[in-house]
């Protein structure tokens, strides 16, 4: 397998951690997220808060392999993990009673990757 190196060293570390967790925990979700993050960041998911309102369920854990943007509103509590999040999006999620995590924090919290939904609209 050819190793892809990104210019962001933190991203390289995260991708390595995700692949290692996938192998050790037998959790294919982390390998999927790692592969999505290896792509060019112009191909990453960019999800607005309004999409979460439309498609997410109450108290659901969602991972976004890309960016969480603040357009729209949300009125249900959800836990969101994304590589990047705008301050506006974080405020809207927390105001609705939800949590915003980094992918690394979610990996540590849920190493098996159970009950997580990938959101890449």
MMTF fields as JSON, N, C-alpha, C and O atoms, coordinates in Angstrom:
{
  "mmtfVersion": "1.0.0",
  "mmtfProducer": "UNKNOWN",
  "numBonds": 483,
  "numAtoms": 484,
  "numGroups": 121,
  "numChains": 1,
  "numModels": 1,
  "chainsPerModel": [1],
  "groupsPerChain": [121],
  "chainIdList": ["A"],
  "bondAtomList": [4, 2, 8, 6, 12, 10, 16, 14, 20, 18, 24, 22, 28, 26, 32, 30, 36, 34, 40, 38, 44, 42, 48, 46, 52, 50, 56, 54, 60, 58, 64, 62, 68, 66, 72, 70, 76, 74, 80, 78, 84, 82, 88, 86, 92, 90, 96, 94, 100, 98, 104, 102, 108, 106, 112, 110, 116, 114, 120, 118, 124, 122, 128, 126, 132, 130, 136, 134, 140, 138, 144, 142, 148, 146, 152, 150, 156, 154, 160, 158, 164, 162, 168, 166, 172, 170, 176, 174, 180, 178, 184, 182, 188, 186, 192, 190, 196, 194, 200, 198, 204, 202, 208, 206, 212, 210, 216, 214, 220, 218, 224, 222, 228, 226, 232, 230, 236, 234, 240, 238, 244, 242, 248, 246, 252, 250, 256, 254, 260, 258, 264, 262, 268, 266, 272, 270, 276, 274, 280, 278, 284, 282, 288, 286, 292, 290, 296, 294, 300, 298, 304, 302, 308, 306, 312, 310, 316, 314, 320, 318, 324, 322, 328, 326, 332, 330, 336, 334, 340, 338, 344, 342, 348, 346, 352, 350, 356, 354, 360, 358, 364, 362, 368, 366, 372, 370, 376, 374, 380, 378, 384, 382, 388, 386, 392, 390, 396, 394, 400, 398, 404, 402, 408, 406, 412, 410, 416, 414, 420, 418, 424, 422, 428, 426, 432, 430, 436, 434, 440, 438, 444, 442, 448, 446, 452, 450, 456, 454, 460, 458, 464, 462, 468, 466, 472, 470, 476, 474, 480, 478],
  "bondOrderList": [1, 1, 1, 1, 1, 1, 1, 1, 1, 1, 1, 1, 1, 1, 1, 1, 1, 1, 1, 1, 1, 1, 1, 1, 1, 1, 1, 1, 1, 1, 1, 1, 1, 1, 1, 1, 1, 1, 1, 1, 1, 1, 1, 1, 1, 1, 1, 1, 1, 1, 1, 1, 1, 1, 1, 1, 1, 1, 1, 1, 1, 1, 1, 1, 1, 1, 1, 1, 1, 1, 1, 1, 1, 1, 1, 1, 1, 1, 1, 1, 1, 1, 1, 1, 1, 1, 1, 1, 1, 1, 1, 1, 1, 1, 1, 1, 1, 1, 1, 1, 1, 1, 1, 1, 1, 1, 1, 1, 1, 1, 1, 1, 1, 1, 1, 1, 1, 1, 1, 1],
  "groupList": [{"groupName": "UNK", "atomNameList": ["N", "CA", "C", "O"], "elementList": ["N", "C", "C", "O"], "formalChargeList": [0, 0, 0, 0], "bondAtomList": [1, 0, 2, 1, 3, 2], "bondOrderList": [1, 1, 2], "singleLetterCode": "X", "chemCompType": "L-PEPTIDE LINKING"}],
  "groupTypeList": [0, 0, 0, 0, 0, 0, 0, 0, 0, 0, 0, 0, 0, 0, 0, 0, 0, 0, 0, 0, 0, 0, 0, 0, 0, 0, 0, 0, 0, 0, 0, 0, 0, 0, 0, 0, 0, 0, 0, 0, 0, 0, 0, 0, 0, 0, 0, 0, 0, 0, 0, 0, 0, 0, 0, 0, 0, 0, 0, 0, 0, 0, 0, 0, 0, 0, 0, 0, 0, 0, 0, 0, 0, 0, 0, 0, 0, 0, 0, 0, 0, 0, 0, 0, 0, 0, 0, 0, 0, 0, 0, 0, 0, 0, 0, 0, 0, 0, 0, 0, 0, 0, 0, 0, 0, 0, 0, 0, 0, 0, 0, 0, 0, 0, 0, 0, 0, 0, 0, 0, 0],
  "groupIdList": [1, 2, 3, 4, 5, 6, 7, 8, 9, 10, 11, 12, 13, 14, 15, 16, 17, 18, 19, 20, 21, 22, 23, 24, 25, 26, 27, 28, 29, 30, 31, 32, 33, 34, 35, 36, 37, 38, 39, 40, 41, 42, 43, 44, 45, 46, 47, 48, 49, 50, 51, 52, 53, 54, 55, 56, 57, 58, 59, 60, 61, 62, 63, 64, 65, 66, 67, 68, 69, 70, 71, 72, 73, 74, 75, 76, 77, 78, 79, 80, 81, 82, 83, 84, 85, 86, 87, 88, 89, 90, 91, 92, 93, 94, 95, 96, 97, 98, 99, 100, 101, 102, 103, 104, 105, 106, 107, 108, 109, 110, 111, 112, 113, 114, 115, 116, 117, 118, 119, 120, 121],
  "secStructList": [7, 7, 7, 7, 7, 7, 1, 7, 2, 2, 2, 2, 2, 2, 2, 2, 2, 2, 2, 2, 2, 2, 2, 2, 2, 6, 7, 2, 2, 2, 2, 2, 2, 2, 2, 2, 2, 2, 1, 7, 4, 4, 4, 1, 3, 3, 3, 3, 2, 2, 2, 2, 2, 2, 2, 7, 7, 6, 6, 7, 3, 3, 3, 3, 3, 3, 3, 3, 3, 7, 7, 1, 7, 7, 7, 1, 7, 7, 3, 3, 3, 3, 3, 3, 3, 7, 2, 2, 2, 2, 2, 2, 2, 2, 2, 6, 6, 7, 3, 3, 3, 7, 2, 2, 2, 2, 2, 2, 2, 7, 6, 6, 7, 6, 6, 3, 3, 3, 7, 7, 7],
  "xCoordList": [0.841, 0.0, 0.883, 1.814, 0.592, 1.331, 0.86, -0.339, 1.8, 1.441, 1.322, 2.213, 0.212, -0.029, 0.305, -0.189, 1.132, 1.503, 0.85, 0.947, 0.184, -0.419, 0.575, 1.475, 0.409, 1.304, 1.016, 1.883, -0.187, -0.562, -0.122, -0.698, 0.895, 1.437, 0.413, 0.4, -0.448, -1.492, -2.458, -2.932, -2.746, -3.629, -2.962, -3.62, -1.669, -0.939, -0.983, -1.164, -0.817, -0.855, -2.25, -2.377, -3.287, -4.661, -4.953, -5.549, -4.542, -4.781, -4.099, -4.679, -2.885, -2.16, -2.881, -3.012, -3.348, -4.087, -5.369, -5.712, -6.072, -7.314, -7.052, -7.79, -6.005, -5.678, -5.26, -5.626, -4.492, -4.054, -5.25, -5.353, -6.151, -7.346, -8.225, -8.803, -8.324, -9.123, -8.587, -9.35, -7.277, -6.649, -6.739, -7.12, -6.393, -6.374, -7.772, -7.967, -8.733, -10.083, -11.012, -12.159, -10.502, -11.33, -12.579, -13.707, -12.327, -13.398, -13.186, -12.431, -13.843, -13.621, -14.042, -13.626, -14.848, -15.27, -14.068, -14.048, -13.066, -11.907, -11.055, -10.487, -10.961, -10.223, -10.95, -10.316, -12.272, -13.07, -12.826, -12.613, -12.856, -12.623, -11.202, -11.001, -10.225, -8.835, -8.697, -8.021, -9.332, -9.259, -9.917, -9.431, -11.01, -11.673, -10.81, -10.777, -10.111, -9.251, -7.96, -7.319, -7.577, -6.389, -6.62, -5.671, -7.863, -8.179, -7.857, -7.65, -7.819, -7.615, -8.702, -9.865, -8.335, -9.335, -10.418, -11.444, -10.225, -11.317, -12.392, -13.501, -12.076, -13.044, -13.639, -14.432, -13.264, -13.803, -15.267, -15.736, -15.961, -17.354, -17.394, -16.567, -18.362, -18.616, -20.097, -20.959, -20.372, -21.747, -22.192, -21.527, -23.317, -23.911, -24.794, -25.315, -24.947, -25.792, -27.222, -27.897, -27.681, -29.043, -29.242, -30.342, -28.197, -28.307, -28.473, -29.164, -27.834, -27.968, -29.406, -29.948, -30.016, -31.404, -32.307, -33.243, -32.013, -32.846, -32.694, -33.682, -31.462, -31.206, -30.783, -30.867, -30.336, -29.856, -31.02, -32.077, -30.784, -31.765, -31.291, -30.099, -32.228, -31.924, -30.91, -31.045, -29.898, -28.837, -27.975, -27.348, -27.933, -27.125, -25.667, -25.395, -24.743, -23.328, -22.977, -23.16, -22.467, -22.185, -20.731, -20.204, -20.093, -18.729, -18.735, -19.348, -18.044, -17.934, -16.463, -15.641, -16.123, -14.733, -14.419, -14.198, -14.404, -14.175, -14.536, -14.061, -15.396, -15.674, -17.147, -18.041, -17.375, -18.71, -18.871, -18.109, -19.869, -20.106, -21.362, -22.216, -21.474, -22.511, -23.781, -24.605, -23.987, -25.205, -26.423, -26.403, -27.476, -28.72, -28.864, -28.169, -29.773, -30.021, -30.21, -30.435, -30.113, -30.351, -31.11, -30.853, -32.038, -32.845, -32.868, -33.661, -32.002, -31.933, -30.512, -29.546, -30.383, -29.049, -28.388, -28.949, -27.209, -26.422, -24.955, -24.532, -24.198, -22.755, -22.116, -22.356, -21.294, -20.669, -19.156, -18.596, -18.499, -17.047, -16.673, -17.166, -15.808, -15.369, -13.899, -13.388, -13.229, -11.829, -11.723, -10.841, -12.604, -12.633, -14.071, -15.001, -14.249, -15.575, -15.453, -14.492, -16.431, -16.434, -16.96, -17.686, -16.589, -17.054, -18.573, -19.226, -19.132, -20.571, -21.289, -22.309, -20.763, -21.36, -21.262, -22.22, -20.12, -19.946, -20.959, -21.565, -21.138, -22.088, -23.509, -24.243, -23.901, -25.254, -25.497, -26.572, -24.513, -24.644, -24.756, -25.63, -23.876, -23.907, -25.159, -25.692, -25.637, -26.877, -28.083, -29.052, -28.02, -29.111, -28.978, -29.813, -27.919, -27.731, -26.808, -26.695, -26.141, -25.239, -23.798, -23.489, -22.914, -21.477, -20.747, -21.175, -19.64, -18.76, -17.407, -16.797, -16.942, -15.665, -14.763, -15.217, -13.496, -12.605, -12.7, -13.197, -12.229, -12.246, -11.365, -11.695, -10.247, -9.334, -10.026, -9.855, -10.797, -11.528, -12.573, -12.737, -13.27, -14.264, -13.592, -14.122, -12.452, -11.697, -11.321, -11.427, -10.882, -10.51, -11.745, -11.684, -12.842, -14.074, -14.765, -15.37, -14.672, -15.364, -14.421, -14.594, -13.425, -12.436, -13.014, -12.449, -14.112, -14.735, -15.542, -15.838, -15.894, -16.634, -18.092, -18.704, -18.655, -20.047, -21.011, -20.753, -22.11, -23.155, -22.818, -23.428, -21.857, -21.443, -21.935, -21.834, -22.457, -22.935, -22.02, -21.719, -21.581, -20.761, -21.681, -22.624, -21.402, -22.217, -21.325, -20.41, -21.577, -20.702, -21.509, -21.15, -22.568, -23.424, -22.647, -23.19],
  "yCoordList": [-1.176, 0.0, 1.235, 1.344, 2.148, 3.393, 4.333, 4.558, 4.868, 5.766, 7.186, 7.69, 7.819, 9.187, 10.109, 9.928, 11.087, 12.051, 13.383, 13.903, 13.931, 15.253, 16.27, 15.908, 17.52, 18.552, 18.864, 19.391, 18.547, 18.764, 17.537, 16.457, 17.72, 16.603, 16.021, 14.813, 16.876, 16.382, 15.458, 14.475, 15.769, 14.921, 13.579, 12.54, 13.591, 12.337, 11.454, 10.24, 12.067, 11.324, 10.728, 9.565, 11.522, 11.046, 9.877, 8.884, 9.987, 8.907, 7.625, 6.544, 7.736, 6.566, 5.968, 4.748, 6.823, 6.344, 5.619, 4.581, 6.172, 5.551, 4.171, 3.221, 4.071, 2.784, 1.757, 0.585, 2.202, 1.302, 0.819, -0.368, 1.733, 1.362, 0.402, -0.525, 0.621, -0.253, -1.681, -2.644, -1.799, -3.118, -3.762, -4.927, -3.015, -3.573, -3.897, -4.936, -3.033, -3.195, -3.957, -4.247, -4.276, -4.91, -4.056, -4.549, -2.763, -1.786, -1.102, -0.134, -1.596, -1.053, 0.406, 1.045, 0.941, 2.335, 3.279, 4.292, 2.951, 3.843, 3.819, 4.842, 2.678, 2.598, 3.411, 4.088, 3.335, 4.107, 5.607, 6.332, 6.064, 7.486, 7.875, 8.946, 7.031, 7.316, 7.469, 8.38, 6.585, 6.666, 7.938, 8.539, 8.341, 9.578, 10.798, 11.744, 10.78, 11.909, 11.946, 12.993, 10.819, 10.786, 11.491, 11.931, 11.594, 12.264, 13.75, 14.274, 14.409, 15.846, 16.523, 16.125, 17.545, 18.164, 18.908, 19.263, 19.146, 19.724, 18.667, 19.013, 17.394, 16.312, 15.849, 14.909, 16.498, 16.146, 16.551, 17.427, 15.907, 16.272, 17.656, 17.982, 18.454, 19.752, 19.768, 19.915, 19.614, 19.433, 20.659, 21.081, 21.22, 22.332, 21.803, 20.689, 22.621, 22.272, 21.977, 21.125, 22.672, 22.443, 21.008, 20.468, 20.381, 18.987, 18.05, 17.035, 18.401, 17.58, 17.604, 16.579, 18.786, 18.914, 18.024, 17.405, 17.973, 17.23, 15.715, 14.986, 15.233, 13.798, 13.109, 11.884, 13.836, 13.212, 12.896, 13.526, 11.9, 11.532, 12.035, 12.256, 12.21, 12.702, 11.788, 10.564, 12.399, 11.72, 10.78, 9.872, 10.975, 10.159, 10.635, 11.812, 9.713, 10.056, 10.016, 9.001, 11.141, 11.298, 11.702, 12.519, 11.131, 11.522, 12.114, 11.571, 13.23, 13.912, 13.896, 14.562, 13.14, 13.105, 14.354, 14.274, 15.474, 16.741, 17.899, 17.997, 18.795, 20.055, 20.169, 19.812, 20.673, 20.995, 22.51, 23.271, 22.932, 24.353, 24.813, 23.997, 26.121, 26.649, 27.15, 27.749, 26.943, 27.448, 26.664, 25.434, 27.375, 26.743, 26.717, 27.434, 25.882, 25.755, 24.284, 23.454, 23.98, 22.615, 22.707, 23.589, 21.797, 21.826, 20.483, 20.294, 19.551, 18.253, 18.048, 18.476, 17.397, 17.135, 15.955, 14.86, 16.189, 15.15, 15.315, 16.393, 14.246, 14.297, 14.238, 13.311, 15.242, 15.359, 15.313, 15.991, 14.517, 14.517, 14.878, 14.269, 15.864, 16.293, 16.683, 17.031, 16.619, 17.035, 18.539, 18.988, 19.313, 20.757, 21.192, 20.649, 22.18, 22.735, 24.239, 24.737, 24.956, 26.4, 26.7, 25.895, 27.864, 28.268, 28.403, 28.031, 28.933, 29.108, 27.751, 27.631, 26.753, 25.414, 24.816, 24.216, 24.976, 24.454, 25.077, 24.38, 26.383, 27.078, 26.573, 26.36, 26.38, 25.919, 24.514, 24.227, 23.643, 22.262, 22.254, 21.589, 22.987, 23.003, 23.696, 23.292, 24.728, 25.398, 24.457, 24.601, 23.509, 22.538, 21.373, 20.469, 21.398, 20.339, 19.231, 18.207, 19.415, 18.401, 18.646, 19.552, 17.83, 17.936, 17.943, 17.309, 18.67, 18.664, 18.142, 18.686, 17.077, 16.453, 16.477, 16.729, 16.216, 15.954, 14.458, 13.686, 14.064, 12.635, 11.856, 10.729, 12.446, 11.811, 11.563, 10.501, 12.533, 12.374, 11.263, 10.475, 11.194, 10.144, 8.776, 7.799, 8.701, 7.446, 6.944, 5.751, 7.858, 7.469, 7.08, 6.173, 7.757, 7.512, 6.215, 5.523, 5.891, 4.741, 3.991, 4.064, 3.272, 2.621, 1.535, 1.264, 0.919, -0.108, 0.505, -0.172, 1.78, 2.451, 2.048, 2.187, 1.556, 1.106, 2.276, 3.217, 2.201, 3.21, 4.541, 5.554, 4.566, 5.818, 5.808, 4.799, 6.923, 7.072, 8.037, 9.12, 7.65, 8.519, 9.42, 8.957, 10.708, 11.714, 12.432, 13.155, 12.243, 12.859, 13.51, 13.385, 14.188, 14.852, 15.917, 16.594],
  "zCoordList": [0.0, 0.0, 0.0, 0.799, -0.885, -0.976, 0.133, 0.302, 0.873, 1.961, 1.434, 0.749, 1.766, 1.34, 2.489, 3.602, 2.229, 3.255, 2.955, 1.843, 3.96, 3.85, 4.417, 5.175, 4.054, 4.565, 6.033, 6.731, 6.509, 7.907, 8.72, 8.591, 9.55, 10.318, 11.295, 11.53, 11.866, 12.773, 12.044, 12.613, 10.802, 10.002, 9.716, 9.763, 9.422, 9.204, 10.448, 10.35, 11.608, 12.866, 13.08, 13.461, 12.837, 12.997, 12.062, 12.478, 10.817, 9.845, 10.303, 10.202, 10.8, 11.311, 12.518, 12.62, 13.432, 14.605, 14.196, 14.762, 13.211, 12.746, 12.134, 12.393, 11.326, 10.704, 11.748, 11.659, 12.734, 13.804, 14.617, 14.926, 14.965, 15.73, 14.941, 15.507, 13.652, 12.802, 12.85, 12.932, 12.797, 12.804, 14.185, 14.299, 15.232, 16.585, 17.108, 17.738, 16.857, 17.387, 16.44, 16.78, 15.249, 14.213, 13.952, 13.928, 13.758, 13.551, 12.199, 12.108, 11.152, 9.81, 9.629, 8.662, 10.53, 10.399, 10.445, 9.746, 11.269, 11.394, 10.123, 9.742, 9.476, 8.203, 7.123, 6.314, 7.121, 6.17, 6.363, 5.391, 7.599, 7.889, 7.481, 6.909, 7.764, 7.392, 5.877, 5.401, 5.132, 3.667, 3.135, 2.178, 3.75, 3.323, 3.623, 2.836, 4.757, 5.119, 4.306, 4.207, 3.727, 2.876, 1.54, 0.891, 1.143, -0.119, -0.012, 1.082, -1.139, -1.166, -0.344, -0.409, 0.43, 1.294, 0.517, 1.097, -0.745, -1.538, -1.82, -2.228, -1.609, -1.764, -0.436, -0.41, 0.666, 1.972, 2.066, 1.341, 2.958, 3.238, 3.885, 4.737, 3.469, 4.083, 4.44, 3.575, 5.727, 6.19, 6.973, 7.919, 6.572, 7.301, 8.427, 8.362, 9.45, 10.584, 10.121, 10.7, 9.088, 8.583, 8.09, 8.21, 7.535, 7.093, 8.292, 8.207, 9.403, 10.603, 11.107, 11.519, 11.069, 11.5, 10.66, 11.166, 9.386, 8.443, 8.577, 8.488, 8.791, 8.695, 9.99, 10.07, 10.995, 12.231, 13.171, 13.128, 14.014, 15.022, 16.387, 16.6, 17.29, 18.625, 19.323, 19.301, 19.939, 20.705, 19.86, 20.405, 18.579, 17.683, 17.712, 17.95, 17.47, 17.339, 15.865, 15.192, 15.372, 13.945, 13.762, 14.518, 12.764, 12.422, 11.015, 10.096, 10.871, 9.585, 9.178, 9.808, 8.127, 7.676, 6.846, 5.638, 7.5, 6.821, 7.715, 8.846, 7.195, 7.883, 8.278, 7.511, 9.491, 9.963, 9.856, 10.452, 9.092, 8.838, 9.575, 9.922, 9.813, 10.678, 10.023, 10.713, 8.741, 8.086, 8.544, 8.574, 8.898, 9.315, 10.823, 11.543, 11.287, 12.72, 13.049, 12.168, 14.337, 14.808, 16.122, 16.941, 16.314, 17.526, 18.259, 19.182, 17.854, 18.528, 19.061, 18.43, 20.219, 20.748, 20.026, 19.966, 19.487, 18.827, 19.234, 19.652, 19.105, 19.311, 17.942, 17.169, 17.647, 16.333, 16.492, 17.354, 15.663, 15.58, 14.147, 13.198, 13.997, 12.673, 12.746, 13.81, 11.598, 11.587, 11.823, 12.554, 11.217, 11.411, 11.65, 11.053, 12.53, 12.813, 12.969, 13.554, 12.445, 12.637, 14.041, 14.624, 14.577, 15.904, 15.913, 16.888, 14.836, 14.723, 14.815, 15.494, 14.144, 14.177, 15.579, 16.066, 16.223, 17.587, 18.541, 19.355, 18.439, 19.305, 19.087, 20.052, 17.845, 17.544, 18.075, 18.601, 17.944, 18.432, 19.959, 20.515, 20.63, 22.098, 22.625, 23.659, 21.941, 22.35, 22.248, 22.994, 21.335, 21.17, 22.155, 22.168, 22.985, 23.972, 23.514, 24.187, 22.374, 21.841, 22.215, 22.989, 21.661, 21.908, 20.574, 19.609, 20.538, 19.368, 19.821, 20.741, 19.163, 19.486, 18.259, 17.143, 18.479, 17.354, 17.055, 17.875, 15.904, 15.548, 16.512, 16.881, 16.922, 17.867, 19.214, 19.813, 19.685, 20.953, 20.843, 21.775, 19.727, 19.529, 19.458, 19.987, 18.821, 18.73, 20.12, 20.405, 20.983, 22.349, 23.17, 24.0, 22.937, 23.681, 23.242, 24.06, 21.947, 21.384, 20.428, 19.211, 20.97, 20.092, 19.184, 18.125, 19.569, 18.729, 17.581, 16.597, 17.709, 16.648, 16.556, 15.497, 17.635, 17.607, 17.762, 18.513, 17.049, 17.168, 16.546, 16.889, 15.636, 14.988, 13.546, 12.849, 13.12, 11.738, 10.994, 11.495, 9.808, 8.965, 8.175, 7.533, 8.224, 7.557, 6.558, 6.952, 5.286, 4.283, 3.17, 1.999, 3.503, 2.518, 1.798, 0.925]
}
